[in-house]
Amino acid sequence: MRKRKAVTLFSGIFLSLLVLLAGCSGSGENTSGSGDGKTIEFMHLWPEGSSKQHHKIVSEIIEDFENENPGVKVDLEVLSNEQYKDKLKVLSTSNQLPDVGMTWAAGFLEPYVNGEKFATLDDLLEGDLKDSFVSGTAEAYAMNDNTYGLPLELNIATVFYNKAIFDQYGLEAPTTYDEFKNIITTLNENGVAPIALGNKDRWTGSLWYMYMADRIGGGDVLTSAIDRSGSFEDPALVTAAEEIQNLVDMDAFVRGFNGLSDEEAKSMFMGEQAAMYLMGSWDLPNYTTNEDVPQEFRDSIGYFSFPTVDGNGDLNSHVGGPGVGLFVAEDSDVKEEAKKFVSFFIQQWGEKAVTGAGVIPATKVDADSLDLPDMYIDVLNDLSEASNITLFADVQMSAGVAQVHLDLIQSLFGKGVTPDDFAKEHEDALSKE
Amino acid sequence: MNKVMSNKWIIALYVLPALLLIGILIFIPLILTGYYGLMKWDGIGSMEFIGLQNYVTALQDKKFWDSALHSFLLAVFSTLSLIIYLAISLILASKIKGADLLRKIYLIPMLLSSVAIAQLWVKIYNPSNGMLNSLLMAIGVENPPAWLAEPSLVLYAIFIPILWQYAGFYILIYYAALKNIPESIIEAAKIDGASPIQIAYKIKLPLIMGVVKVTIVLAVVGSLKYFDLIYVMTGGGPNGASEVMASYMYKLAFSTNNFGYGSAIGFLLLIITLIVTLIIRKATATKEEIQY
C-alpha cells in the first residue's frame, strides 16, 4: 500500500513538471537553420481554406525559390488575417519576428519601424526591383526616407452596380452627382435599396466620405489634413460630411447600415437586393472569375467611378492604395537570403497573382499580353490613367487617430455628430499627435 | 493516508503545482497588467514610465465611464433576470410533465459557442431580412427599427441574447439546489396547509439562499467583464452605444495600439469588479445560514 502511494506521489510531481515544461518549451528554439543549410521563416495570411488561389501561388513561388537556391529552405507559417495581426504583435514584443512576413502600409507599419523591428529594403528598390512598382505604391511603405516594406497588391475603390436593375428602371451609370442622386430617388421610388453599405466595419463608410472629399475638395485636401500641412476644418471636408448626411437623409443606403457588417452588405448586393456597392477592386473576382457566383449575376455587374460633385472633381482620381506588402525582420539571422527571397517573390508574384488569383499586383504588369476578364483590363487601364490615388484614410493615419476617424464616420452616418463637430474632432485628434 | 496528509511538506508538494500554474497564468499577468498601465507603450516599441497618468486619464475619460455605465446596466439586467430563472426552476423542480425535456431545452443555448450565438442573433436582428423584423412586418408594424443600428436600442438588443445565453446555466444551478431540498420538509409544509406559493416563498427560497447569493455574484461579475457577444455583434458601435468596459479595453490596446492605456483600463476593470463583489458580499451577508 505504501509503495503505491509513493508511486502516485511521484507520478503526480512528474506530471505537473511535464505540464510546466511543455508550457515553457518552444520559446528557446534557435530560429536559424543548422549546418550549411539555411532556413527562412516566412509568415503569411492566406490560409488554404479561405484563400486557396493565393495559397497555391505562394507555395509555387516558394518551391521555385528553393529549387533555384539549393541549401535554403523556406519554413512556412500561415494564419488568417486577424490572428496574423495579433501574432505579429506578440512575436515582435518578444523579438521573435519571422525573417519574412507581411505588413500593411503607413499607420500599421509605424510602431514596427519606430521599434526598429523591420529592415530597410531600399537596396532592393535600387537594385533588383528598380522601376518595377506602380508609382505611389512602394512609397506608402516609406518612413523617414527609408522603405520598410514592398507591396504585393494595389487596389482602388469603385462603385459596382447591377446593370440588370439599372436597365429595369431606365438608368445609366452616372458621371455627375445630380445623375447619381436621381438614380437614388428613382430606385427608392421603386422600392429597391440603392446602396449596400455595411458600416459596422466603419472603413466602408470611410470610402464614401473619402470620395466625397476628393470630388469636392480635390485629390490632396484629405491627405494634407492628415499630414498636417492642411487642416481638417477645411470647408471642403465639412461640406463632404454634410453631403454624406444628405445621402443618409435621402435613404441612399440600405436600412440599418450602421449595424450591418460588410459581409452582410455584400450579400445584399450579391443577392440583388441593392443596386450599388462601393468596394475595393479586391472584390473583382466575385464579379468576373469566381465560379461560385452564378454566371448570370457576374455578367450583370459593371462599375463606375465616383461621380463629379457640382462640376468639381476628377473622375480619374481614386481612393485606394497598396494592400499587404512584404517585410524583412531587422533581427533576422538570414537577412541576405530573406531579402533575396523577397525580391524573388515580388518578381514572380505580379503576373501569377493577376491571372491565378485575380489580384491586381503593385508591380507593373503588361495587361495586353494576358488573357483577362474585361473588367480587369478596364481597372488596369483606370490605374494607368489615374491622376491621383489617395491612400485609405485609416491606413494613412496612426492607429489611434484612425480609430477616432472610424468612430466618427459611424457617428456621421448615424447622424450622431454634426459635420462641423465631425471636422473639429478630427482636427483635435490629429493635432494632438 | 492520514499520516501522509499530516505532513506539511507533503501538503505543500501537492498544492504547489496548481499554485504555480495559477501564479504563472493568472497572478503574474495581473500584476504585469497593472505595471503596463503605468507605461506609455504601443505594445511593440520601448516603454516609457509615466506614473499614474493613464489612470488619471481613464478617470476623466467620458468614453470609459459610458462603457462602465453600459456594463453596470448589463449587471442590473442580469441580476433582475435571475428572478425569472428562479421562477422557471421552481416550476421545473415541481413535479410537472415534461420537466426533463424542458430542462434540456433551456440548457441548449449554453452549449453553443458565443460566436455562434452572435451570428444567430445578428441574423435575427437583420433590419430587412431578419426573423424579428419579418415577423413585426407580418403583424403590421410599418417601420420596425434597425435593432443593431439604433444607438438608443442597440444595448438592449444585445442584452437579450446575452441573458438568453446564460439562462440555462442559472436554471441548472437553481434546479440542482431545489432538488436537494429534502422531500420531508415540503411534505410537512403541505400537511400544515401551505399553498404552493407559500412553500416556494417561505421554504424553498430561504433554503437555497446560499446558492442565490453565489449566482448574484456570478451574474454581476460576469456582466462587468462581459465581452464576446458585444465584440462580435456590434464591435461596440454604433457611436460607442454598445461599448462595455472590456470591449473598450480591447479596442484601446489592440486597435489603437495604446497598450499602456488599455492595460490601465483593464486594471481598473479588475478593481471595480473586486469592489462590487465585496459590496455584494457585505450586502447579502446574513448572521446565520438556514439549515435543513
Contacts between the chains, C-beta under 8 A, distances in Angstrom:
chain1	res1	chain2	res2	distance
A	5	B	1	7.7
A	5	B	4	6.4
A	9	B	10	7.6
A	9	B	13	7.5
A	12	B	14	7.1
A	12	B	17	7.6
A	13	B	13	6.9
A	13	B	17	7.5
A	16	B	16	7.8
A	16	B	17	3.2
A	16	B	18	7.9
A	16	B	20	7.7
A	16	B	21	7.9
A	17	B	17	7.9
A	19	B	17	7.6
A	19	B	21	7.3
A	20	B	17	7.7
A	20	B	20	6.8
A	20	B	21	7.5
A	23	B	24	7.7
A	86	B	254	7.2
A	89	B	43	5.8
A	89	B	44	6.4
A	89	B	254	7.7
A	92	B	44	5.2
A	93	B	43	6.6
A	93	B	44	6.4
A	111	B	42	4.5
A	111	B	43	7.1
A	111	B	44	4.3
A	111	B	45	5.8
A	111	B	257	5.6
A	112	B	44	5.9
A	114	B	42	7.6
A	114	B	44	7.8
A	114	B	45	5.0
A	115	B	42	7.7
A	115	B	44	4.5
A	115	B	45	3.4
A	115	B	46	7.0
A	116	B	45	7.9
A	117	B	44	6.7
A	193	B	128	7.5
A	199	B	238	7.7
A	200	B	148	7.5
A	200	B	234	6.4
A	200	B	235	6.3
A	200	B	237	6.2
A	200	B	238	7.6
A	201	B	235	8.0
A	202	B	237	7.3
A	254	B	127	7.7
A	254	B	128	6.7
A	255	B	127	4.3
A	255	B	128	5.3
A	255	B	146	5.4
A	256	B	126	7.6
A	256	B	127	3.0
A	256	B	128	7.3
A	256	B	146	2.6
A	256	B	147	7.5
A	256	B	148	6.8
A	256	B	149	4.1
A	257	B	149	6.7
A	258	B	146	7.6
A	258	B	148	7.8
A	258	B	149	3.9
A	258	B	237	6.7
A	258	B	238	4.1
A	259	B	125	7.2
A	259	B	127	6.9
A	259	B	146	5.8
A	259	B	147	6.8
A	259	B	148	3.0
A	259	B	149	3.5
A	259	B	150	7.9
A	259	B	154	7.1
A	259	B	234	6.6
A	259	B	237	7.9
A	259	B	238	6.8
A	260	B	126	7.6
A	260	B	127	7.5
A	260	B	148	7.9
A	260	B	149	7.4
A	261	B	122	7.7
A	264	B	122	7.7
A	264	B	126	6.9
A	268	B	128	7.7
A	273	B	128	7.2
A	273	B	129	7.9
A	398	B	257	7.8
A	399	B	42	7.9
A	399	B	255	6.7
A	399	B	256	5.1
A	399	B	257	4.1
A	399	B	258	7.9
A	400	B	256	4.4
A	400	B	257	6.7
A	400	B	258	6.0
A	402	B	256	7.7
A	403	B	251	6.8
A	403	B	255	5.5
A	403	B	256	4.6
A	407	B	237	7.6
A	407	B	239	7.2
A	407	B	240	6.6
A	410	B	237	5.3
A	410	B	238	5.0
A	410	B	239	6.0
A	411	B	238	7.3
A	411	B	239	4.4
A	414	B	149	7.0
A	414	B	151	6.6
A	414	B	238	4.8
A	414	B	239	5.7
A	416	B	151	6.3
A	416	B	238	7.3
A	416	B	239	4.1
A	417	B	239	7.7
